[in-house]
Amino acid sequence: MKKLLLTAVAAFSMQLAFAQKSAVTNASLHLKNGTLDKAKTEIDKAVAHEKTANDPKAWFTKGEVYAGMISNPIYGTLAQDPLTEALAAYDKAIALDKPDGEYAKQAKEKKAALGEVVYVTALNEGVKNYQEQKYAEAFTAFTKAQAARPQDTTAYLYAATSAEQSNNFAGAKENYRKLIGINYTKPNVYNRLYYIAKEVDKNEAEAMKVLEEGLKANPNNKELMLEELNVYISSGKSTEAISKLENAIKVDPKNINLYLVLGQVYEQTKQFDKAEDNYKKALALEPANATANFNLGVVHFNRGFEINKKLRAMNSATYSKNAPKMEPEMKKHFNASLPFFEAALKANPNDANTMDTLAKVYLALGRNKDADAMNKRADAVKQK
């Protein structure tokens, strides 16, 4: 009797195993017939059952069933996220099978093909939604694209931008962090994380941490350096900021960005002679540098503008007394600024800001025709 009982139990176990393998076969048949709802029911039972939960064929079949739902308008709502389910099922089949096994090989091929189709479809959907200002929908689509091609940076960047547009700053932050996680450590990522930490989260400590992290990845980036130094200056630590830059220049005396940033720090602390000196050092390294030329032009122009402000604030008697001496000095600075602005425009011929500034200088020097021509040129660039 004992032996008979054991045989019966074994037979029952075999029947269960056979039943679950039949579920996999049934799922395949329903998939072939296009009845995805029935295929889903069968395969969901199979992969959840202990007898077939570790069967690579079952998981591969699940991948096929869920992949079939992705672009099917009738069955597309059977699962909340069929793409993720399909990709996960293929991964499971690969993990359970032998490296050169039939289902592992097929799953890798299907996963790659599915990923490309879904990536392009999702990315295009995201771009379309973004252009229509449906930023939340765009974010969802770009997130789908990431799942299909997890090492591609485009979908993460687009998702982060879409999230910011819809004030989903947590989503933006998450995507910028994902970019860093796949070694995309360009300055713009840290700039956006810094903005979110400082302006949105109002977390000064986190903002400073982001800048330090960004500068570690991009030690010569001018924008990040300037932001870090602005933090020092706004907290009353301008001396430390200047000292830090001067020490950096001693270590790397041919780094033009260090001179440009130091010049800007000196400008912010109203040490204009030292600002001018550092911009000149930058130009000695790179004579055609647009930023150095423009900033030197600004130093001279602002000196002339300050004199102009003082003259305009005077009454008639005071003006008559001081104008003969002050007006030539004012024009001297305006004239001094001109070649630097023109050099900046030559280096960056489509920069509307430089054109606007040049127009003001021409106007201040009484060159009205040149000012009009430059304004028209700037307008044409802005309309493009």
C-alpha positions, 0 to 999 in steps of 0.5 A, spaced: 500 500 500 505 504 501 509 503 495 502 504 491 501 511 494 508 513 492 507 511 485 500 515 485 503 521 488 509 520 483 504 520 477 500 526 480 506 530 480 508 528 473 501 530 471 502 537 474 508 538 470 505 535 464 499 540 465 504 546 466 508 544 459 501 544 456 500 551 458 506 553 455 504 549 448 497 552 449 500 559 449 504 558 443 498 556 439 494 562 441 500 566 440 500 563 433 493 564 432 493 571 434 489 570 440 493 574 445 488 574 451 488 567 451 496 566 450 497 571 456 492 567 461 496 560 459 503 563 459 502 567 466 500 561 469 506 557 466 511 562 469 508 562 476 508 555 477 513 551 480 514 546 475 515 551 469 518 557 473 525 555 471 523 553 464 527 557 459 522 556 454 516 558 458 520 565 459 521 565 452 514 564 450 512 569 455 517 574 452 513 573 445 506 573 448 508 580 451 512 583 445 505 581 441 501 586 445 506 592 444 503 595 438 496 591 438 491 596 439 486 590 441 490 587 446 495 592 448 491 594 454 492 587 457 498 589 461 500 595 464 507 595 461 508 589 456 514 592 453 518 592 460 514 585 461 517 582 454 524 584 455 524 582 462 521 575 460 527 575 455 532 576 460 529 571 464 530 566 458 537 568 457 539 567 465 535 560 465 538 557 459 545 555 457 549 560 454 549 557 447 542 554 448 536 555 443 532 559 447 537 564 450 540 565 443 533 566 440 531 571 446 537 575 445 536 576 438 528 578 439 530 582 445 535 586 440 530 587 435 524 589 439 529 594 443 530 597 436 523 597 434 520 600 440 526 605 441 525 608 434 517 608 435 517 611 443 522 616 441 518 619 435 512 619 439 516 623 445 518 628 440 511 629 437 508 630 444 514 634 446 513 639 440 505 639 441 507 641 448 504 635 451 510 634 456 508 629 461 506 624 455 513 626 452 516 624 458 512 617 458 514 615 451 522 617 452 522 613 458 519 607 454 525 608 449 530 608 455 528 601 457 529 599 449 536 601 449 538 603 456 545 605 454 543 610 449 543 617 452 538 621 447 532 618 451 535 620 458 536 627 456 529 628 452 526 625 458 529 630 463 528 636 459 520 634 458 520 633 465 523 640 467 518 643 462 512 640 466 515 641 473 516 634 474 523 636 477 524 629 481 523 626 474 528 630 471 533 629 477 532 622 476 534 622 469 540 626 469 542 621 475 541 616 470 546 619 465 551 620 470 550 612 471 552 611 464 558 615 464 555 621 461 558 626 465 558 632 461 557 639 464 550 641 462 548 635 466 551 638 472 548 645 470 541 642 470 542 638 477 545 644 480 539 649 478 534 644 481 538 643 487 539 651 488 533 654 485 527 648 486 529 644 492 533 650 495 538 646 498 545 650 498 548 644 501 546 639 495 547 645 490 555 645 492 555 638 492 553 638 485 558 643 483 564 639 486 562 633 483 561 636 476 568 640 477 571 633 478 568 630 472 570 637 468 575 640 472 576 646 466 569 647 465 568 655 465 561 655 467 561 650 473 567 654 475 564 660 475 558 658 479 562 655 484 565 661 485 559 665 485 557 661 491 563 663 494 562 670 493 555 670 495 557 667 501 562 673 502 568 668 501 570 672 494 577 672 497 577 665 498 574 664 491 580 669 488 585 665 492 583 658 489 583 661 482 590 664 483 593 657 485 589 653 480 593 658 475 600 657 478 598 649 477 596 650 470 598 657 467 596 656 460 589 654 461 585 660 458 578 658 462 582 660 469 584 667 466 577 668 464 573 666 470 578 670 474 577 676 470 569 675 471 570 674 479 574 681 479 569 684 475 563 682 480 568 684 486 569 691 482 576 690 481 576 692 474 583 693 473 585 686 475 579 684 471 582 687 465 589 684 466 586 677 466 582 678 460 589 680 457 592 674 459 587 670 456 588 674 449 595 673 450 594 665 450 588 665 444 588 672 441 581 670 437 578 668 443 570 671 443 569 671 450 576 674 452 575 680 447 567 681 449 569 681 456 575 686 455 570 690 451 565 690 456 570 693 461 572 699 457 565 700 455 562 700 462 568 705 464 565 710 459 558 708 461 559 710 468 562 717 466 556 718 461 551 716 467 555 722 472 554 727 466 547 726 465 546 726 473 549 733 473 545 740 472 547 745 467 552 749 470 556 743 473 555 739 466 558 745 462 564 745 467 566 738 467 564 736 460 570 738 456 574 734 461 569 728 462 566 727 455 573 726 451 575 721 457 568 717 456 569 717 448 576 714 449 573 708 453 568 707 448 573 707 442 577 702 446 572 697 447 570 697 440 576 693 437 574 688 442 567 687 441 569 687 433 574 681 434 569 678 438 563 678 433 569 676 428 570 670 432 563 668 433 559 672 427 552 669 429 552 672 436 546 677 437 548 679 443 555 681 441 551 685 435 546 688 440 552 691 444 556 693 438 550 697 436 550 701 443 557 702 442 556 705 435 551 709 437 555 712 443 560 714 438 555 718 434 556 712 428 548 712 427 548 708 420 553 703 423 548 702 429 542 701 424 546 696 420 548 692 426 541 692 429 538 690 422 543 684 422 542 682 430 534 682 428 535 678 422 539 673 426 534 673 432 528 671 427 532 665 424 
